[in-house]
Amino acid sequence: MNASSRHRRIIGSLSVGLIGTFLFALIGALSTHFTAIHYGPEEFGLFTLGVSLASTAAGLTEFGQTQMLQKDIANEPAREAHLVSSSWGLRLALAVLAFLAFSVLGVGLYGRQNPNTSLTIFACLTALPLLATSQTLSAHLLNHFRNRRLMELTVAQQIMNFGGVLLVIHLGLPIYWCAISASLTTFLQCVVLYIVVRQNLKVRPKIVRFEWPEKLRAAAPLGLSALLGSFYLRADVLIIGLLGETSQLGFYGIAISVSSFFLVLPGLLVRVFMPVISKRGEEGLRASIDMLGYAWMIGALSVVVIYLGAPTAIRIFAGSHFQASVLPLRILGLSVLSVIVGSCLSAFCVARGFHKRLGAITGMMLVLNVALNVVAIPIYGISGSAFATTLCEFTGLFFLVRMIRKNSGFRFRDLQRPLAALFAAAFSLVICLLFVGGSTQSFVSTGLVEVAAISIFTLAVTLLGGLPIGVVHFIFPGQHHSKSGLIARVLQHSDWTRDAGSAIAAELKGSS
C-alpha cells in the first residue's frame, strides 16, 4: 500500500468513526438527559456507580487483548480466523470471572446504601460478556478498514437503547432497568455483528488452553495497565460512592458522561492506526508519528470545545439543577488531552514491543490518584476530585514519554510536535472567551462560539504547520498541492514525518 492510499484509507476510517462517534454521543446524550431528569441526582448517582464498576470490570475482561489481537492479525493475516476464535474464548472466560468478582465486591461495598443499588450493579455487569464479544469480533472489521459497517451497528444499538430507556421511564420502572435495556440491545448488536463477520471468517469461541497462558503472558503488562487504568479512571467515582454522597455522585456522573464522549476518541485513533503502526520499518514509524499528530490536534481542540460548551452541555444534559457539574467538567476537560495522547503513546509501545512497563506507570498513577482523591474530596468536593484525576493524567503522560525515550531511544521531538496544536487551542480559547457572556449563553450562541473556535483553531494549526500530513494529502491528493504557493509551504511544514522518520531510521540503523 503506497503512502497516498494509506492516508486515504486512514482518513476515511477516521471520518466514518468520527461521524459514528458523534451520532452515538448525540443519542447517548438524549438517553442521559431523560434519565437524569426523570430520576434526579440521587438515583442517577446509583446508575453512575453501577456503570463505573462495570467499566472497571471491563478492564479485567479486556486485559490488553484487543490491541494484541489487532497486532497479531496485522502480522499473521492467514491465521485470522483462529486468532479471533481463540481470543473470543479467552475474553468470555475473563468476562465470567470479572462478573463474579465484581458482583461480590460491588454488593459488599455499596449494597447497603439503597435497595436498588445491588440490582443496578448486577444489571450493569451483565454487559461484560457482550462487550467482550463485540470488541473481539470488531477486530476483523477494523483490520480490514470496514468501519462503516461497525459504525452502523453501534449507532443502531444506541438508537434501540434510547427507545428502551424511554420505555422504562414511561412504565415508571426502577433505574436498573435502564442498564438491562443497554445489555439487551448490546446482545442484539452482537448477534448481527457475528452474522456479518461470519460471512468472511468461520469463527466461534474456542477453548485453546495451551495458547491462553501465552496470550496472557504476552499481554500481561498491557493488560495490567488496562486493568489498573480502568480502575484508576473510576477511582474518584468509587471513592465518592463509599462516602455515601450519592447526590454529589450524580453531579459528578453528569460531568463524566459529557467528557466520556471525548474519551471515545483515543480508542478510535488507536483502532484505526494499530494495523498500520504495527508494520515493520519506516512505514509503521511514519504512521506512528502521524497518529500522534492527530492525537495532539484532537486532544487540544477537545479541551477548547469542552471549556466553552460546558454550561450549555450540562443544562441540555440534565437541566439547570445540575449546574454544580460545570466546574468539574471543565477541569476534566483538561485531562482529555492527556488521555488521548497517552492512549496513542501506549499503542505505540504495544506496536514496538516494549509495553512491559506500562503496568508500573499505571499502578503509580492509581496510587497517586487514590491518595489525592482521599485528601481532596472531603475538602473541595467533586471539583477537587476532578483536579486530582487531571493532575494524575498529566503525571502519567510525563512518565510514559520518559519510558519511551529510555526503551526506544526516540526523543520527544522525534515522535511528537505538540506546540502548534497547543498554541492554536490557547489562541482560539482566548479569542472566543471575549465573546462568551458567562454561563448563561443560549444553545444557539454556544453553537456559534463553538463553530468559531473550531474555525480559528483549524486555521491557526494549519498556518503553524501542525496539520497532520494525512489530512493535507487527503485534501490535495497527488501532486496538486506542489504547485500552489501557500499550500506547498503548509505541506512542507506539515510533512515533518518524512524527515523525522528517515532520521530516526538512519539513527537506529547506525546504532545497530
C-alpha positions as CSV (number, residue, x, y, z in Angstrom):
1,M,0.0,0.0,0.0
2,N,1.5,3.3,-1.1
3,A,1.5,6.4,1.2
4,S,-1.3,8.2,-0.6
5,S,-3.6,5.1,-0.5
6,R,-2.7,4.6,3.2
7,H,-3.6,8.2,4.0
8,R,-6.9,7.9,2.2
9,R,-7.9,4.7,4.0
10,I,-6.9,6.2,7.4
11,I,-8.7,9.4,6.8
12,G,-11.8,7.5,5.5
13,S,-11.8,5.3,8.6
14,L,-11.3,8.2,10.9
15,S,-14.1,10.2,9.2
16,V,-16.5,7.3,9.5
17,G,-15.5,6.7,13.1
18,L,-16.0,10.4,14.0
19,I,-19.4,10.5,12.4
20,G,-20.4,7.3,14.2
21,T,-19.0,8.7,17.5
22,F,-20.9,11.9,17.1
23,L,-24.2,10.1,16.4
24,F,-23.5,7.7,19.2
25,A,-22.8,10.5,21.6
26,L,-25.8,12.5,20.5
27,I,-28.2,9.7,21.0
28,G,-26.5,8.8,24.3
29,A,-26.8,12.4,25.4
30,L,-30.6,12.1,24.9
31,S,-30.7,8.9,26.9
32,T,-28.7,10.6,29.7
33,H,-30.8,13.7,29.6
34,F,-34.1,11.8,30.1
35,T,-32.6,9.5,32.7
36,A,-31.1,12.3,34.8
37,I,-34.3,14.5,34.5
38,H,-36.6,11.6,35.4
39,Y,-34.6,10.0,38.3
40,G,-32.8,13.0,39.7
41,P,-29.2,13.3,41.2
42,E,-29.8,10.6,43.9
43,E,-30.9,7.7,41.6
44,F,-28.7,8.8,38.7
45,G,-25.8,8.6,41.2
46,L,-26.6,4.9,41.7
47,F,-26.6,4.4,38.0
48,T,-23.2,6.2,37.7
49,L,-21.8,3.9,40.4
50,G,-23.0,0.7,38.6
51,V,-21.6,1.9,35.2
52,S,-18.3,2.8,36.9
53,L,-18.0,-0.7,38.4
54,A,-18.8,-2.3,35.1
55,S,-16.2,-0.1,33.3
56,T,-13.6,-1.1,35.9
57,A,-14.5,-4.8,35.4
58,A,-14.3,-4.4,31.7
59,G,-10.5,-3.7,32.2
60,L,-10.2,-7.2,33.6
61,T,-12.2,-8.6,30.7
62,E,-10.2,-6.8,28.1
63,F,-6.8,-7.3,29.7
64,G,-4.9,-5.9,26.7
65,Q,-6.3,-8.5,24.3
66,T,-7.9,-6.1,21.8
67,Q,-4.7,-4.3,20.8
68,M,-2.7,-7.6,20.9
69,L,-5.3,-9.2,18.6
70,Q,-5.2,-6.4,16.1
71,K,-1.4,-6.6,16.1
72,D,-1.4,-10.4,15.6
73,I,-4.0,-10.2,12.7
74,A,-1.8,-7.5,11.0
75,N,1.3,-9.7,11.3
76,E,-0.4,-13.1,10.6
77,P,-3.5,-12.4,8.3
78,A,-3.6,-16.1,7.2
79,R,-4.4,-17.2,10.8
80,E,-7.1,-14.5,11.4
81,A,-10.0,-17.0,12.0
82,H,-8.1,-18.9,14.6
83,L,-6.7,-15.8,16.3
84,V,-10.2,-14.3,16.6
85,S,-11.8,-17.6,17.8
86,S,-9.1,-18.2,20.4
87,S,-9.2,-14.6,21.7
88,W,-13.1,-14.8,21.8
89,G,-13.0,-17.8,24.1
90,L,-10.4,-16.2,26.3
91,R,-12.3,-13.0,26.6
92,L,-15.6,-14.8,27.5
93,A,-13.7,-16.7,30.3
94,L,-12.3,-13.5,31.7
95,A,-15.8,-11.8,31.4
96,V,-17.3,-14.5,33.6
97,L,-14.5,-14.1,36.2
98,A,-15.0,-10.4,36.2
99,F,-18.7,-10.7,36.6
100,L,-18.4,-12.9,39.6
101,A,-15.6,-11.0,41.3
102,F,-17.1,-7.5,40.8
103,S,-20.7,-8.6,41.7
104,V,-19.4,-9.8,45.1
105,L,-17.2,-6.7,45.6
106,G,-19.9,-4.2,44.5
107,V,-22.7,-5.7,46.7
108,G,-20.3,-5.9,49.6
109,L,-19.1,-2.3,49.4
110,Y,-22.2,-0.5,48.2
111,G,-25.3,-2.8,48.6
112,R,-26.4,-1.3,51.9
113,Q,-26.8,2.3,50.6
114,N,-30.1,1.8,48.7
115,P,-32.4,-1.1,47.9
116,N,-31.8,-0.7,44.2
117,T,-28.0,-0.5,44.4
118,S,-27.3,-4.2,44.2
119,L,-29.7,-4.8,41.3
120,T,-28.3,-1.8,39.4
121,I,-24.7,-3.2,39.8
122,F,-25.8,-6.7,38.7
123,A,-27.6,-5.2,35.6
124,C,-24.6,-3.2,34.6
125,L,-22.2,-6.1,35.0
126,T,-24.3,-8.4,32.7
127,A,-23.0,-6.5,29.8
128,L,-19.4,-7.8,30.3
129,P,-19.6,-10.9,28.1
130,L,-21.4,-9.0,25.4
131,L,-18.8,-6.2,25.4
132,A,-16.1,-8.9,25.2
133,T,-17.8,-10.5,22.2
134,S,-18.3,-7.1,20.4
135,Q,-14.7,-6.0,20.9
136,T,-13.3,-9.3,19.7
137,L,-15.4,-9.5,16.5
138,S,-14.9,-5.9,15.8
139,A,-11.2,-6.5,15.3
140,H,-11.9,-8.2,12.0
141,L,-13.8,-5.2,10.6
142,L,-11.3,-2.7,11.9
143,N,-8.3,-4.5,10.5
144,H,-10.0,-4.5,7.1
145,F,-11.0,-0.8,7.4
146,R,-14.7,-1.7,7.4
147,N,-15.5,0.9,9.9
148,R,-18.7,1.9,8.2
149,R,-20.5,-1.3,9.0
150,L,-19.2,-1.2,12.6
151,M,-20.5,2.4,12.9
152,E,-23.9,1.4,11.6
153,L,-24.2,-1.4,14.1
154,T,-23.1,0.8,17.0
155,V,-25.5,3.6,16.2
156,A,-28.3,1.1,15.7
157,Q,-27.6,-0.3,19.2
158,Q,-27.7,3.2,20.7
159,I,-31.0,4.0,19.0
160,M,-32.6,0.8,20.3
161,N,-31.2,1.6,23.8
162,F,-32.7,5.1,23.7
163,G,-36.0,3.6,22.9
164,G,-35.6,1.2,25.8
165,V,-34.8,4.0,28.2
166,L,-37.9,5.9,27.1
167,L,-40.0,2.8,27.6
168,V,-38.5,2.3,31.1
169,I,-39.3,5.9,32.0
170,H,-42.8,5.7,30.6
171,L,-43.6,2.5,32.6
172,G,-42.1,4.0,35.7
173,L,-39.7,1.2,36.3
174,P,-36.6,1.4,38.6
175,I,-33.4,2.8,37.2
176,Y,-31.7,-0.6,37.0
177,W,-34.0,-1.3,34.0
178,C,-32.0,1.3,32.1
179,A,-29.0,-1.0,32.5
180,I,-31.0,-4.0,31.4
181,S,-32.0,-2.1,28.3
182,A,-28.4,-1.5,27.4
183,S,-27.5,-5.2,27.9
184,L,-30.4,-6.4,25.8
185,T,-29.6,-4.1,22.9
186,T,-25.9,-4.9,23.0
187,F,-26.9,-8.6,22.7
188,L,-28.8,-7.8,19.5
189,Q,-25.8,-5.9,18.2
190,C,-23.5,-8.9,18.9
191,V,-25.9,-11.2,17.0
192,V,-25.8,-9.0,13.9
193,L,-22.1,-8.4,14.2
194,Y,-21.4,-12.2,14.4
195,I,-23.5,-12.7,11.2
196,V,-21.5,-10.0,9.4
197,V,-18.1,-11.4,10.5
198,R,-19.2,-15.0,9.7
199,Q,-19.6,-14.1,6.0
200,N,-15.8,-13.8,5.8
201,L,-14.5,-15.8,8.7
202,K,-15.7,-19.1,10.3
203,V,-15.3,-18.1,13.9
204,R,-16.6,-19.4,17.2
205,P,-15.4,-19.2,20.8
206,K,-12.6,-21.7,21.2
207,I,-11.0,-23.1,24.4
208,V,-7.3,-23.3,23.5
209,R,-5.8,-24.0,26.8
210,F,-2.2,-24.3,25.5
211,E,-2.4,-20.8,23.9
212,W,-4.3,-18.9,26.6
213,P,-1.4,-18.8,29.1
214,E,1.0,-17.5,26.4
215,K,-1.6,-14.8,25.3
216,L,-2.0,-13.7,28.9
217,R,1.8,-13.6,29.4
218,A,2.3,-11.6,26.3
219,A,-0.4,-9.2,27.1
220,A,0.2,-9.1,30.9
221,P,2.0,-5.7,31.0
222,L,-0.6,-4.1,28.8
223,G,-3.4,-6.0,30.4
224,L,-2.3,-5.0,33.9
225,S,-2.0,-1.4,32.7
226,A,-5.5,-1.5,31.2
227,L,-7.0,-3.1,34.3
228,L,-5.3,-0.5,36.6
229,G,-6.2,2.2,34.2
230,S,-9.9,1.3,34.2
231,F,-9.9,1.3,38.0
232,Y,-7.8,4.5,38.0
233,L,-10.3,6.3,35.7
234,R,-13.2,5.4,38.1
235,A,-11.4,5.6,41.4
236,D,-12.9,9.0,42.1
237,V,-16.4,7.8,41.5
238,L,-15.8,4.7,43.6
239,I,-14.4,6.8,46.5
240,I,-17.3,9.2,46.4
241,G,-19.7,6.2,46.4
242,L,-18.0,4.8,49.5
243,L,-18.6,8.2,51.2
244,G,-22.3,7.8,50.6
245,E,-22.5,11.1,48.7
246,T,-24.9,9.8,46.0
247,S,-26.2,13.3,45.2
248,Q,-22.6,14.5,44.6
249,L,-22.1,11.3,42.6
250,G,-25.0,12.3,40.4
251,F,-23.5,15.7,39.7
252,Y,-20.1,14.2,39.0
253,G,-21.7,11.4,36.9
254,I,-23.1,14.1,34.5
255,A,-19.7,15.6,34.1
256,I,-18.2,12.2,33.4
257,S,-21.0,11.5,30.9
258,V,-20.2,14.6,28.9
259,S,-16.4,14.1,28.9
260,S,-16.8,10.4,28.1
261,F,-17.9,11.4,24.6
262,F,-14.4,12.8,24.0
263,L,-12.8,9.8,25.7
264,V,-14.1,7.6,22.9
265,L,-11.7,9.4,20.5
266,P,-8.4,7.9,21.7
267,G,-9.9,4.4,21.2
268,L,-10.9,5.4,17.7
269,L,-7.4,6.6,16.8
270,V,-5.8,3.5,18.2
271,R,-8.1,1.1,16.5
272,V,-7.7,2.8,13.1
273,F,-3.9,3.2,13.3
274,M,-2.9,-0.1,15.1
275,P,-2.9,-2.2,11.9
276,V,-0.6,0.4,10.3
277,I,1.8,1.2,13.1
278,S,2.4,-2.5,13.7
279,K,4.1,-2.7,10.3
280,R,7.8,-3.1,10.3
281,G,10.2,-0.4,9.0
282,E,9.7,3.2,8.1
283,E,6.0,2.8,7.1
284,G,5.0,1.9,10.6
285,L,7.2,4.6,12.1
286,R,5.8,7.4,9.9
287,A,2.2,6.2,10.7
288,S,3.1,6.4,14.4
289,I,4.3,10.0,14.0
290,D,1.1,10.9,12.1
291,M,-1.1,9.2,14.7
292,L,0.4,11.3,17.5
293,G,-0.1,14.4,15.3
294,Y,-3.8,13.6,15.2
295,A,-3.8,12.9,19.0
296,W,-2.3,16.4,19.9
297,M,-4.6,18.2,17.5
298,I,-7.8,16.4,18.5
299,G,-6.9,16.5,22.2
300,A,-6.2,20.2,22.2
301,L,-9.4,21.0,20.3
302,S,-11.4,18.9,22.7
303,V,-10.2,21.0,25.6
304,V,-11.4,24.1,23.9
305,V,-14.8,22.6,23.0
306,I,-15.4,21.3,26.5
307,Y,-14.5,24.5,28.2
308,L,-16.6,26.8,26.1
309,G,-19.6,24.5,25.9
310,A,-19.6,23.1,29.5
311,P,-22.5,25.2,30.9
312,T,-24.8,24.7,28.0
313,A,-23.9,21.0,27.7
314,I,-24.8,20.4,31.4
315,R,-28.1,22.3,31.1
316,I,-29.0,20.3,28.0
317,F,-27.9,17.0,29.5
318,A,-29.6,17.3,32.9
319,G,-31.3,20.6,33.5
320,S,-30.4,23.7,35.5
321,H,-30.4,21.9,38.8
322,F,-27.2,20.1,37.7
323,Q,-25.1,23.3,37.4
324,A,-22.8,22.0,40.1
325,S,-21.4,19.8,37.3
326,V,-20.0,22.6,35.2
327,L,-16.7,23.2,37.1
328,P,-15.8,19.5,37.4
329,L,-16.5,19.1,33.7
330,R,-14.2,22.0,32.7
331,I,-11.4,20.5,34.9
332,L,-11.9,17.0,33.5
333,G,-11.8,18.6,30.0
334,L,-8.1,19.3,30.5
335,S,-7.5,15.6,31.2
336,V,-9.0,14.6,27.8
337,L,-5.8,15.9,26.1
338,S,-3.5,13.7,28.2
339,V,-5.8,10.7,27.9
340,I,-5.8,10.9,24.0
341,V,-2.1,11.4,23.7
342,G,-1.3,8.8,26.4
343,S,-3.5,6.2,24.8
344,C,-1.7,6.7,21.4
345,L,1.7,6.5,23.1
346,S,0.6,3.3,24.8
347,A,-0.5,1.9,21.5
348,F,2.9,2.8,20.1
349,C,4.6,0.9,22.9
350,V,2.5,-2.2,22.0
351,A,3.3,-1.9,18.3
352,R,7.0,-1.6,19.1
353,G,7.0,-4.4,21.6
354,F,8.2,-2.5,24.7
355,H,5.0,-2.3,26.6
356,K,6.1,-4.3,29.7
357,R,6.4,-1.3,31.9
358,L,3.0,0.2,31.2
359,G,1.6,-1.6,34.2
360,A,4.1,0.1,36.6
361,I,3.2,3.5,35.3
362,T,-0.5,2.9,35.6
363,G,0.0,1.5,39.1
364,M,1.9,4.6,40.2
365,M,-0.9,6.7,38.7
366,L,-3.6,4.7,40.6
367,V,-1.9,5.1,44.0
368,L,-1.4,8.8,43.4
369,N,-5.0,9.3,42.2
370,V,-6.5,7.4,45.2
371,A,-4.3,9.4,47.7
372,L,-5.1,12.7,46.1
373,N,-8.8,12.0,46.0
374,V,-8.9,10.9,49.6
375,V,-7.4,14.2,50.5
376,A,-9.2,16.4,48.0
377,I,-12.8,15.1,48.1
378,P,-13.6,16.0,51.8
379,I,-12.1,19.5,51.3
380,Y,-13.0,20.5,47.8
381,G,-15.7,18.0,46.9
382,I,-16.2,16.8,43.3
383,S,-14.1,19.7,41.9
384,G,-11.1,18.6,44.0
385,S,-11.7,15.0,42.7
386,A,-11.7,16.2,39.1
387,F,-8.5,18.2,39.7
388,A,-6.8,15.2,41.3
389,T,-7.7,13.0,38.3
390,T,-6.4,15.6,35.8
391,L,-3.1,16.0,37.7
392,C,-2.6,12.3,37.7
393,E,-3.2,12.0,34.0
394,F,-0.5,14.5,33.1
395,T,1.9,13.0,35.6
396,G,1.4,9.6,33.9
397,L,1.9,11.2,30.5
398,F,5.3,12.5,31.6
399,F,6.4,9.1,32.8
400,L,5.1,7.5,29.7
401,V,7.2,9.8,27.5
402,R,10.2,9.2,29.7
403,M,9.8,5.4,29.5
404,I,9.6,5.5,25.6
405,R,12.7,7.6,25.5
406,K,14.6,5.2,27.7
407,N,13.4,2.0,25.9
408,S,13.3,3.1,22.3
409,G,15.8,5.9,22.0
410,F,13.2,8.1,20.4
411,R,13.3,11.6,21.7
412,F,10.1,13.6,22.4
413,R,10.6,15.8,19.3
414,D,11.2,12.6,17.1
415,L,7.7,11.4,17.6
416,Q,5.6,14.4,18.6
417,R,5.2,18.1,17.8
418,P,2.5,19.5,20.1
419,L,3.3,23.2,20.1
420,A,1.2,24.1,17.0
421,A,-1.9,22.4,18.5
422,L,-1.4,23.8,22.0
423,F,-0.9,27.4,20.7
424,A,-3.9,27.1,18.4
425,A,-6.0,25.9,21.3
426,A,-4.9,28.7,23.6
427,F,-5.4,31.3,20.9
428,S,-8.9,30.2,19.9
429,L,-9.9,29.9,23.5
430,V,-8.8,33.4,24.4
431,I,-10.4,34.9,21.3
432,C,-13.8,33.1,21.9
433,L,-13.9,33.9,25.6
434,L,-14.0,37.6,24.7
435,F,-17.5,36.9,23.2
436,V,-18.9,34.5,25.8
437,G,-21.1,36.2,28.3
438,G,-20.7,33.9,31.3
439,S,-22.5,30.6,31.8
440,T,-26.0,31.7,30.7
441,Q,-25.4,31.7,26.9
442,S,-28.1,30.1,24.8
443,F,-27.8,26.9,22.8
444,V,-27.6,28.9,19.5
445,S,-24.9,31.3,20.9
446,T,-22.9,28.4,22.3
447,G,-23.1,26.7,18.9
448,L,-21.8,29.8,17.1
449,V,-19.0,30.2,19.6
450,E,-18.0,26.6,19.2
451,V,-18.0,26.9,15.4
452,A,-15.9,30.0,15.6
453,A,-13.4,28.3,18.0
454,I,-13.1,25.3,15.7
455,S,-12.5,27.5,12.7
456,I,-9.9,29.6,14.4
457,F,-8.2,26.5,15.8
458,T,-8.1,24.9,12.4
459,L,-6.7,28.0,10.7
460,A,-4.1,28.5,13.3
461,V,-2.9,24.9,13.4
462,T,-2.7,24.8,9.6
463,L,-0.7,28.0,9.3
464,L,1.7,26.8,12.0
465,G,2.3,23.6,10.1
466,G,0.7,21.3,12.7
467,L,-2.0,19.8,10.4
468,P,-1.4,16.0,10.1
469,I,0.1,15.2,6.8
470,G,-2.7,12.7,6.1
471,V,-5.2,15.5,6.1
472,V,-3.1,17.5,3.7
473,H,-2.8,14.6,1.3
474,F,-6.5,13.8,1.6
475,I,-7.5,17.4,0.6
476,F,-4.8,17.8,-2.0
477,P,-4.1,14.3,-3.4
478,G,-1.2,13.5,-5.7
479,Q,0.9,16.4,-6.9
480,H,-1.9,19.0,-6.8
481,H,-0.5,20.7,-3.7
482,S,3.0,21.1,-5.0
483,K,2.2,23.8,-7.5
484,S,0.3,26.1,-5.0
485,G,2.5,28.6,-3.2
486,L,0.8,28.8,0.3
487,I,-0.4,25.1,0.2
488,A,3.1,24.0,-0.8
489,R,4.6,25.8,2.2
490,V,2.0,24.4,4.5
491,L,2.7,20.9,3.2
492,Q,6.5,21.4,3.7
493,H,5.9,22.4,7.3
494,S,3.3,19.6,7.9
495,D,5.4,16.8,6.2
496,W,7.9,16.6,9.1
497,T,7.1,12.9,9.3
498,R,9.3,12.4,6.2
499,D,12.5,13.9,7.6
500,A,11.8,12.7,11.1
501,G,11.1,9.1,10.0
502,S,14.2,9.0,7.8
503,A,16.4,10.5,10.5
504,I,15.2,8.0,13.2
505,A,15.5,5.1,10.8
506,A,19.1,6.1,9.9
507,E,19.9,6.7,13.6
508,L,18.6,3.3,14.6
509,K,20.4,1.5,11.7
510,G,23.6,3.2,12.7
511,S,23.3,2.2,16.4
512,S,22.5,-1.4,15.5
